[in-house]
Amino acid sequence: MQLDYATIYVMAVTFCVPLAIVLFVAWRGNRAEPALAWWSGTFAVTIVGLSLLGLRGLIPDLITIDFANALVLLGAAFGLVGARAFNGRTTPILLIFLPPGLWAFACRIPEFYDSMSWRVAGYSLIHSAVAAAIAIEFWRGRADRLKSRYMLVGACLLLSAFYASRIVFAYLMPMGEPRQYSDTSIWFALTILGPTIVGAMIAILVVTIAKERVEAEQRYLAEIDPLTLVPNRGATLTRARASIAAPKCRSAAVLLFDLDHFKQINDRYGHPAGDEVLRTFAMVAAGQLREEDIFGRIGGEEFLALLTNADQDGAIAAAERIRAAFSVIRIEGSSARIPATVSIGIAVADETGLDIDLLLGTADKALYRAKESGRNQVHAVRSAAA
């Protein structure tokens, strides 16, 4: 199968135009995500570069070889900037112009410039390295657990491998200079259209991951108490129910916390001081619990913790650690140290009584006993259904 040289580049440009538009529109709808703007720029610059490449033989080689390929590599560098921006990282200006700069330098070497095979190999090496760097950058930010990130890494590695394979083919199949209207092989068409198709996959995934991040942030804001930055009541109870419903859960303990004399703290030291007490307690309690434990603020000065596969002794020990640590920490008010303590009620049940509402009711009764006994205490009872 033979394809016209110019037609190949027209097809490539046709692929890129809608991608640039889609990414730009996505950025207009989410300006907090600069990565979308950079990736739109990637395809916009690539469109210009590919258009100039398609004019080979009609305008000077300085434009169709030197400048056109440099533009496409600059577009690739924009993609790296976008990946780094998505991870919250800035990019040195020199790094942006390094890929086209390397190409421009290589084009000043006569032996390199006069050989189509050398140019293909050199260009492919630079582009492969940039694509690999983009893959590494997306992999670097995997802590956010966005599913699209892994597909993006795979697509970028595929693009890098594609360009790396062109280096091998350039060595094994030496090429002559193409002509504007001469027929070209299917292999040459694939070397141009292949990366464009993979690039389209990457563009779609970039839009997808940006949307996925917005949705994750919205879920986070809906589930997190903005003052203490721990899960709110709805999220805490939802996670607690899911945790005790898990097959591996054989027993559970609910710890119900209530900060002592909190109204008096607000009245005497002011609401900002009360907010600081809440933040400090959340930090102290979370630091004393296991990673798998559920903890959150369920309203006012009340907090809840769920310890799965914990017996009464273990629950009491955890509660005492939290109570003791909080009672000695210094919380400074505007004029004096704030005396803050916590009372804790505990309800424990085995697998026959794993009902979060029943556990909460029992823990509330235990908390009442702790309050009635003088506060700054821990009281524990077993659930009636246990």
Residue pairs with C-beta under 8 A, 6 or more apart in sequence:
1 186
2 183
2 184
2 185
2 186
3 183
3 184
3 186
3 188
3 189
4 181
4 183
4 184
5 54
5 56
5 178
5 179
5 180
5 181
5 182
5 183
5 184
5 188
6 54
6 55
6 180
6 181
8 54
8 184
8 188
8 189
8 192
8 193
9 50
9 51
9 53
9 54
9 192
10 54
11 193
11 196
12 50
12 192
12 193
12 196
13 47
13 50
13 51
13 54
15 193
15 196
15 197
15 199
15 200
16 43
16 46
16 47
16 50
16 196
16 199
17 43
17 47
19 43
19 199
19 200
19 203
20 40
20 42
20 43
20 44
20 47
21 40
22 203
22 207
23 36
23 37
23 39
23 40
23 42
23 43
23 203
23 206
23 207
24 36
24 37
24 40
24 44
26 36
26 40
26 207
26 210
26 211
27 33
27 34
27 36
27 37
27 40
30 36
30 210
30 214
33 86
33 210
33 213
33 214
34 82
34 85
35 82
35 83
35 85
35 86
35 206
35 210
36 82
36 206
36 207
36 210
37 82
38 78
38 79
38 81
38 82
38 85
39 78
39 79
39 82
39 203
39 206
41 75
41 78
41 82
42 75
42 76
42 78
42 79
42 82
43 75
43 199
43 203
44 75
45 71
45 72
45 74
45 75
45 78
46 71
46 72
46 75
46 76
46 199
48 71
49 68
49 69
49 70
49 71
49 72
49 74
49 75
50 68
50 72
50 192
52 59
52 63
52 64
52 67
52 68
52 71
53 64
53 68
53 69
53 72
55 63
55 64
55 180
56 64
56 65
56 178
56 179
56 180
57 64
57 179
57 180
57 181
58 180
65 107
65 113
65 119
66 103
66 104
66 107
69 103
69 119
69 123
70 100
70 103
70 104
71 100
72 127
73 99
73 100
73 102
73 103
73 123
73 126
73 127
73 130
74 96
74 97
74 99
74 100
76 99
76 127
76 130
76 131
77 95
77 96
77 97
77 98
77 99
77 100
77 130
78 96
79 130
79 134
79 202
80 91
80 95
80 96
80 130
80 133
80 134
80 137
81 91
81 96
82 206
83 134
83 137
83 138
84 90
84 91
84 137
85 91
86 137
86 138
86 141
86 209
86 210
87 137
87 138
87 140
87 141
89 137
99 126
99 127
99 129
99 130
102 126
103 122
103 123
103 126
106 112
106 113
106 119
106 122
107 113
107 119
111 118
112 118
112 119
112 122
113 119
116 174
116 175
116 176
116 177
116 178
117 170
117 171
117 174
117 175
118 170
120 166
120 167
120 170
120 175
120 191
121 166
121 167
121 170
121 171
124 163
124 164
124 166
124 167
124 170
125 163
125 164
125 167
127 163
127 195
128 160
128 161
128 162
128 163
128 164
128 167
129 160
131 156
131 157
131 159
131 160
131 163
132 156
132 157
132 160
134 156
135 152
135 153
135 156
135 157
135 160
138 149
138 152
138 153
138 156
139 149
139 153
141 149
142 149
142 150
144 213
144 216
146 209
146 212
146 213
146 216
147 212
148 205
148 208
148 209
148 212
149 209
151 205
152 202
152 205
152 206
152 209
155 198
155 201
155 202
155 205
156 202
158 198
159 195
159 198
159 199
159 202
162 194
162 195
162 198
163 195
166 191
169 187
169 191
173 187
175 188
178 184
178 188
222 235
223 231
223 232
223 234
223 235
224 230
224 231
224 232
224 235
225 231
225 232
225 296
225 297
227 275
227 278
227 279
227 297
228 278
228 279
228 281
228 282
228 297
229 279
229 282
230 282
230 286
230 295
230 296
230 297
230 303
231 239
231 294
231 295
231 296
231 297
232 296
232 297
232 298
233 296
233 297
233 298
233 299
235 296
236 294
236 295
236 296
236 297
236 298
236 304
237 298
237 304
237 356
239 294
239 296
239 306
240 254
240 294
240 304
240 306
240 356
241 356
243 249
243 252
243 294
243 306
243 308
244 252
244 306
244 308
244 354
244 355
244 356
245 354
246 308
248 308
248 309
249 308
249 309
249 351
249 354
250 309
250 350
250 351
251 308
251 309
251 310
251 311
251 348
251 349
251 350
251 351
251 354
252 306
252 307
252 308
252 309
252 310
252 348
252 349
252 354
252 359
253 306
253 307
253 310
253 311
253 312
253 314
253 315
253 346
253 347
253 348
253 349
254 304
254 305
254 306
254 307
254 346
254 347
254 348
254 356
254 359
254 360
254 362
254 363
255 304
255 305
255 306
255 307
255 315
255 318
255 319
255 322
255 344
255 345
255 346
255 363
256 302
256 303
256 304
256 344
256 345
256 346
256 347
256 360
256 363
256 364
256 366
256 367
257 281
257 285
257 302
257 303
257 304
257 305
257 322
257 342
257 343
257 344
258 301
258 302
258 342
258 343
258 344
258 345
258 367
258 371
259 265
259 277
259 278
259 281
259 301
259 340
259 341
259 342
260 340
260 341
260 342
260 343
260 371
260 375
260 376
261 341
261 375
262 274
262 277
262 300
262 301
265 273
265 274
265 277
265 338
265 340
266 273
266 274
269 333
269 334
269 335
269 336
269 338
270 333
270 334
272 334
273 331
273 333
273 334
273 338
276 331
276 333
276 338
277 331
277 338
277 340
278 297
278 301
280 326
280 329
280 331
280 340
281 303
281 326
281 340
281 342
282 297
282 303
284 322
284 325
284 326
284 329
285 295
285 303
285 305
285 322
285 326
286 295
287 325
288 318
288 321
288 322
288 325
289 295
289 305
289 307
289 318
289 322
290 307
292 308
293 305
293 306
293 307
293 308
294 304
294 305
294 306
295 303
295 304
295 305
295 306
296 303
296 304
297 303
298 304
304 360
305 318
306 356
307 314
307 315
307 318
310 318
310 348
311 348
312 346
312 348
312 380
312 382
315 346
315 348
315 380
316 346
316 378
316 380
319 344
319 346
319 378
319 380
320 378
322 342
322 344
323 341
323 342
323 344
323 376
323 377
323 378
326 340
326 341
326 342
327 340
327 341
327 342
327 376
330 337
331 337
331 338
331 340
332 338
341 375
341 376
342 376
343 367
343 370
343 371
343 375
343 376
343 377
343 378
344 367
344 370
344 377
344 378
344 379
345 363
345 364
345 365
345 366
345 367
345 368
345 369
345 370
345 379
345 380
346 363
346 366
346 378
346 379
346 380
346 381
347 358
347 359
347 360
347 361
347 362
347 363
347 366
347 380
347 381
347 382
347 383
348 380
348 381
348 382
348 383
348 386
349 355
349 358
349 359
349 382
349 383
349 385
349 386
350 386
352 385
352 386
353 359
353 383
353 384
353 385
353 386
355 383
355 385
358 383
358 384
358 385
359 383
362 381
362 382
362 383
362 384
365 381
366 379
366 380
366 381
367 379
369 379
370 377
370 378
370 379
373 379
